Amino acid sequence: MKKSIALLIGFLFILGFAATAFAIHAEIPAETSAVVAAGTTQITLSGDLRIRGWLLGNVAGRGGNPVKDDQDGHYDQRVRLAVDAADGPVTGRIHLESNTGQSDSWVWGTGLDNKPTDMGILEAWINYAGSGLLGVPSGIKVGHMPLALGPATLFFDNTKFGDDAIVAYTNPTPNTHLTVLTFKAKEMSTYNKMFHNGNDLDVYAGIFNGEFAKQELGIYYAYLNDPNLGLLQYPLVGTAGTLTTLGQTLALSDLGLFGKGNISGVDYTLQADFQFGKVSGLNAGGYGLWLGLGYKLEPVNVRAMFAYGSGESSSNMNSGDMKQLVTFLNPGAQYYTLVYDYNIPGAGAGVGRNYDLGIANTQVYNIGVDITPVDKLKVSLDGYILRANETSLYGANVSKNIGTEVDLKGTYQLTKNLQYFANAGVLSTGGFYKDTLGSTADTSPWVLMHGLEYAF
C-alpha cells in the first residue's frame, strides 16, 4: 500500500509541472549528429531513454483479470542505442534495446543487489538500393527489422521486437511501390501466442501501394505456413473452456485492403483483412475491419473509429470452421484502449496471454478529441463502447457486453528532445466479465501511467 501511495504522489507531483495534463507516450523525433568513419562511410548515433510509472487498480497486474480489491504499482525503464551507417547505395543499422524475454523494459527493484544486464538486438540489417531493373529504383534489405502490414495493423505487427527477413522492393512509377518479402516468425521453438508445439513458421508476403488521386491506397497478401502446428483453444478470461489440441498444420492466407488520406477535409484510415486456408485442420474464415475518421475544427481535432474482429463459436468449431480473426501482434502493445486492449485479457480466445490479440472477437466504437490548449501541450480524450462478437466458448448465456471505457491522454514537451507523458483510463465493465469471472469480477478496473522519455 505504501508503494502505491508513493507512486501516486509522484504521479501528481510531476503532473503539476505538466500544466495539469494527462498524456500518453509518443515517439520524439530527435536531431542527430553524424560521425564520419574511415573512408566514405558516415556513422550516425542515436538513442532513447524511457522511464514509466504504473498504478493499476482492481486489476491483477498487467495482463491480469479485472478483479476486486487488487492493486499494483511499479516503475519500468527501457534503453535504446542505435548506430546507422551510410556509404553510397548501402545503408545499415544496428539497434540495441534493453531486453528481458518478451519485454523491452525492466521493472525497477526486481532483485536486491541486482542491476539490469540484458541488451537485445532490435534491428540489424543491410539495405542496398540502386537504379534497379531497366532504370527503375529498387533495392533489397536483409536482416532483423521491425515489420507490420497495413496502417491499422489488424493482422500482423512486430515493430516492437522485429523479425528476420529478406525484403525486395521496387518503384514501377514515382507514385507506386511494390514489395515482396519472406521472414521467419519462428524456427524450431515454441510460439507462445495463439499457437503451440509448432516446429517452423514461415511467412511470405507481397505489398502493392501508391498514391492514386492524392490518396494512399494499397493491397497486401500474406501466407503463413507451419507444417507441424497444434492450435489450442482455451478462453483465458474466467475459468470456462477446456484445453484442447485440435490438430496440426497451419496454411493461413490473409488478404488486406487499405487506404489512407484526406477527402474534403476529412482524414481517414481504412483497412479490411480477410482470411482463408487451414488452421489446425479447420477452415479459416476470420476477418477484421477498421475505419478511422478525423476532422479538424481548430484548435480541436474530432475523431471517430469503428473496428470489428470476427470471433469464434462452439458451433463453428464443431462444423470444422475457424472464424476468429487470427492475429500476430506485439505482446503488451496498445492498439486502441488503455485498459481493455493494453492491460487486461480481452474477449479473443487464445493460448498464453490473450491481451495482445488486438480486435479479435471485439467490436469497438470510439469518439475522441485532440486539443493543444497551450504551446507544447497535447491532450486527447476518448470514449469507447466495447462488445464481444461470440461468447459460446466461454459457456452458456455469457453476455457480449464488455463495457465502456474512457481514456485521457497527452504529452508535454519539456525541451526539444525531452517529453513528459501520462495516460489515465477506466473501464466500466459489462456482463461479459461478471459472467466469466463470477463474484471476483470488478466493475471499474483503472490504470494510471506516466513517465519521461529522452530521445537523442
N, C-alpha and C positions, 0 to 999 in steps of 0.2 A: 504493500500500500504506500509506504514512504517513497519507493522508487517511482510509482505512478504520479504521486503528488509533486515530486521534484521535477519530473518530466513535464507535467502540465504547467508548473510555474515557469520553467524555462521557455516553454512554448509561448506563454502570454508575455513574458519579458521581451523576447525577440520580436514578437508580433507588434509591440508598441513602437518599435523603431521602423516598422514597415508600414506606417500610416494606417495602422489597424486594419490590415488587409489579409485575407486568406489567399493562398497561392498554390500552384502546382508546379512540379519540376518541369522545366523545358530546357532543351539544349541551348547553349550560349555559343554563338559564333565567335571565335577568337582570332585576332590577328596574330600571325606567326612571323617569326624572323628566320630567314634561311641561313644555313651554314654551308659554305662551299667546301666540298671534299676534294681529294686529289683528282686531277683530271677535270672533266667537264661535268661530273655528277654533282647535282645540287641536293643538299640534305636539309630537310625541314623537321624541326622538333615541335611537338605539341603535347598537351596533356590535360587532365581533368581530375579534380578532387571534389567528391560529393559526400556530404555528411547529412544524415537524416535522423529525426526523432519520431518515434511512433507511439501512439496511445490508442489502444483498441478496447472498446467497451462492449460487453455482452457478446464477445467473440472468443472462441477457444484458440487464440493465437492466429497468426497468418495462415490461411488455408484451412482453418478450423470452422466448425459449425457455429451458427448463432445460438448460443446457449445462455441461460440466465446467470447473472452474478459472476461472470468470468471477465477478467481484465488482464491486459498485457501492455507493458511499456518497455521500450528499449531504443537504443541508438544503433545505427549501422553506418558503414562507410565503404566507399568504392574509390579505387585508384586506377587511372588510365595513363599510359605513356605511349606515344606513337612517334615513329620515325618514318618519314616519307622521302623517297629518293626519286630523282628525275634525271634522265640522261637521254636527250633527244626523244625518239619514239618510245622509249622504255621507261616505265614507272614501276615503283614497288612500294609496298608498305609493310612495316612490322608494327603491330599494335598490341601492347601488353595490357592486361587488366587483372585486378585482384580476382581471385578465384577460390571458391570453396564448393566444389562439386557443381550442382546446377544453380548456384547463386553467384552473382557478380560482386557481392559485398560480404563483409564480415560483421558480426554483431559484437558490439563493444562488451568487454568483460566476460567473454566466453570461457576463460580459464585464468586461474591465479598464476602469476609469474609467467605469463604467456604473451606472445605477440603474433600478429598476422604474418604468415610466412609464404603463402601460396600466391604465385602470379601465373596466369594462364595466357595463352595466345588468342586474342580476339580476332586479329587479322594477320595474315601472312601471305601475300600474293604478288605475282608479277603480271604486269599488263604491257602488251606490245600493240601499238596502234600505228597503222600506216595508210597509204593510199588505197590498198586493197585491190581486189579483182576489178579489172577494167577501170581503174581510177576511182572506184567507189570507196569512201572512207570505211575502214573496218579494222578489227583487231581481235585479239584473244587474251583472255585473263584466266590465270591458273593459280590455284592455292586455296587457302582458307579465308572465307569472306562472308559478310552479312548478306542474307538473301531473303527476299519477300516477293509475293505475287499479288499484284493489284493494289490500288491505292487504299482500299478498305481492309486489306489483309484478312479476308473472311476465312480462307482455307490454309494458307501457308505463310508463316513469318518466323524466321530465325535470325533476325537482325541483332538480337541480344547476345547470341553465342556464336553464330556463324556456322557454315558448312564447308566441306572440302569439295571444290567444284572446278569444272572446266567450262568456260563461257566463251562463245564465239559470237561476234556481233558485227553488223554492217548497217550502213545508212543508204538504202537504194536511192532515195532522193533526200534533199536537205531537210524535209519535214517528216520523213518516215524512218522507222528503226526496226530492225529485225534481229532478234537474239535467240540463240539456241544454247542450251546448257545441259549438263548432266552433273549430278553430285551424289555423294554418299551421305545418306542420312544416318545409316547405321551399318557397321561392319563387324560381324561376329561378336555381338554383345546384346544385352537385353535393352530393348527400347521401352522405357517405363513411362508410357503415357497411356494411350488407349490400347496399345498392342503389347504383347508379351511373348517370350520364348522364341522370338524370331532369330534368324541367323544372318540376314543380309537385307538391307533396304536401299534400293537404288531408285533415283528419281531422274526422269528425263522430261525436259520442258522446252517449249517454244513460245516466244512472245513477239507479237507484232503490234506496234503502236505508232502514233504520229499525230500531227496537227492537221485537222480537217475542218475547214470553215471556222478557224480560230478556236476550235475545241479539241482537247486531247482525248482521243478515242483509242481503244485497243482491245485485243483478244489474246488469250493465252490458253495453252493446253499443257497439262502435266500428267505424266503416267508414273505411278508408284508400283514397284514390283518387289515382292518378298516371297520367295518360294517356300518358306518354312515358317509361316506365321501362325500364331494362335491368338485369336481375338477373345478377350474375356469380357463378359457382360456383367457388370457389378455396380449398381447405383450406390454411390457413397454418401448421399445425403440421407441421414437416418439409418435405419437398420434393415429396411426391406431389400429383397433381392438375394440371389444365391450366386456364388462364384461358379461360373460355368465356362468350360472350354468348348468353343463352337467349331473348331476345325483349323485347317491350315490354308495357306496361300492368300496373298494379297496381290490383286491385279486391278488397282483402282485408277480410274481416269477422272480428272477434274477439268471441266471446260469453263473458263471465266471470261466474261464480257465486262468492260469497264469504260467509264468516261469521266472527265473532269474538266471544268471550265466555268464560263460565265455567260448567261443568256439574259439580256435585258436587265442587267444589274444584279441578277440572282446567281450566286455561286452554287455549284452543285458538285457532288461526288456520287457516282453511281457504280455499283458492282453487283453482278449476279453470277453465282457459281452453281454448276450442275454436275452431279457425279454419277458415274456408271461403271460397270465392271463387277468384280468379285471382291468381297471382303470375308475371308474365312468361310468360303462356300456359300455365302449369302449374296443375293443380287443387290448391288449398291444402287441407291436411288435418292441420296441426300441432296439438298440444295440450300443455298443461302442467298439472301437479298439484303442490300444496303443502299439507302438513299439518304444523303445528307444535303440540306439546303441552307443557304445563308444570305442575308440581305443587310447591307449597311445603311443605317439611319444615324448618321453622325451625331454624337460620338458613340452610338451604340450599334453593335452588330447583333442581329437577331438570327438564331439558328433553329433548325428543326431536323430531326433524324428519325427514320424508321428502319429497323433491321429485323430480319426473320431467319431463323435457322431451324431446319426441319428436325423433328425428334423421332425417337424410336418407341414402338409399342410392342406389347407381347404378341398381338395378333400378327403384326408384320413379321416378326422373327419366326413365329410358328409356321408362316406360309413361305419361309425361305427368303425374306427380304430384309435389307438393312437400310432403313430410311433416314436414320440420323445423319446430319451433316458431319462428316469426318474431318477433323481439323488437326493441323500440326502447327501449334503456336508456341511462342515463348512462354516458358513456365514463369509465373509470377510477374506478368506484364499487364498493364492496364490498357484495355481496348475501348471501354466506354465508362462504366460506373466505378467509383472508388471502392464501395463496399461489396456489392454483389459480384461484379466481374473480377475485381482485383484481389479481394481478401477472403472470400468465403466460397465453399463449394456451391456450384450452380445446379441447374436442372439437367444438364447433359450427363448421360450415363457413360462412365469410363472406368479405367483402372488407374491406380495410383492417385495423384492429386487430380481432381476434376474441377479446379477453379481456374484452369488455363485452357478451357475448351471454347472460348470466345462466345459466339451466339448460338452454339449447338443447343437445340431444343429450347430456344428462347425467342420471345417476341419483345422488341424494345421500342418504346415510343418516347421521344425526347424533345423537349423545348428548352432552349438556352439563350443566354445573352452574354455578350462580352462588352466591357467598357474600360476606358482608360480615364479614371477620374482626375488623376494628376499625372504630371510627367514622370515617366519611368515605372508607373504602377499599372498593372493589368489585372482585372478582376473578371471572373466568369461565374455565372450561376446557372445550374442545370437542374431540371426536374425530369424524372424517368418513371414510366409505368412499365412493369416487367411481368410477363406471363410465360408459363411453360406451354409447349405445344402438345406434348404427350406425357402422361403420368402413370400409365398402367404398369410399367416396370417397377414402380415403387409400391404397388399394392392397389387394392380396390378403393374407389371413391376418394382418391387423392386430389386435392384442389389444384387447379392450374394457376391460381393467383399467387405469384411470387411476392409481389408487393410494390411499393412506390419508394423511390429514393430521391433525395435532394443532395446535391454536391455544390460546395462553394470553393472556388479555386482562385489563384492569382500569383503573380510574380512581382517582385520589386527589385529593380536594377540598382544595386548599391554603388557599383562602379562599372566601368566598361565591360569587365570580364567576370564580375562577381555578382551573383544574384541570390536573394533570399526567396524561398518558395514555401508555400503551405497549402494544405488541402484538407478539407473537412467534409465528411459525408455521413448521412444517417439513412438507414433502410427501415421503412415501416413494413414489416413482413406481413404477407397474406397467409392464406390457409395452407399453402404448399409446405412451409417449414413446420407448421404445427402438426400437419398430418404425417410428415415423415420423421420428425424428431420427438413427437409426443409432448409430455409435460415439461421437458427440459428446454424446449424452444423458447427463444426470446423474441419479443415483438419489435424491438428497436435496437439492433446492433449498430454501432457507430465507430468511425475511425477519424483520428486526427493525425496528420503527418506534416512535418515542417523540416526545413534544413537550409543549408548553404551549398552552393556549387561555384567552383572557381575553375574556369577554363582558360588555358594559356597556350 
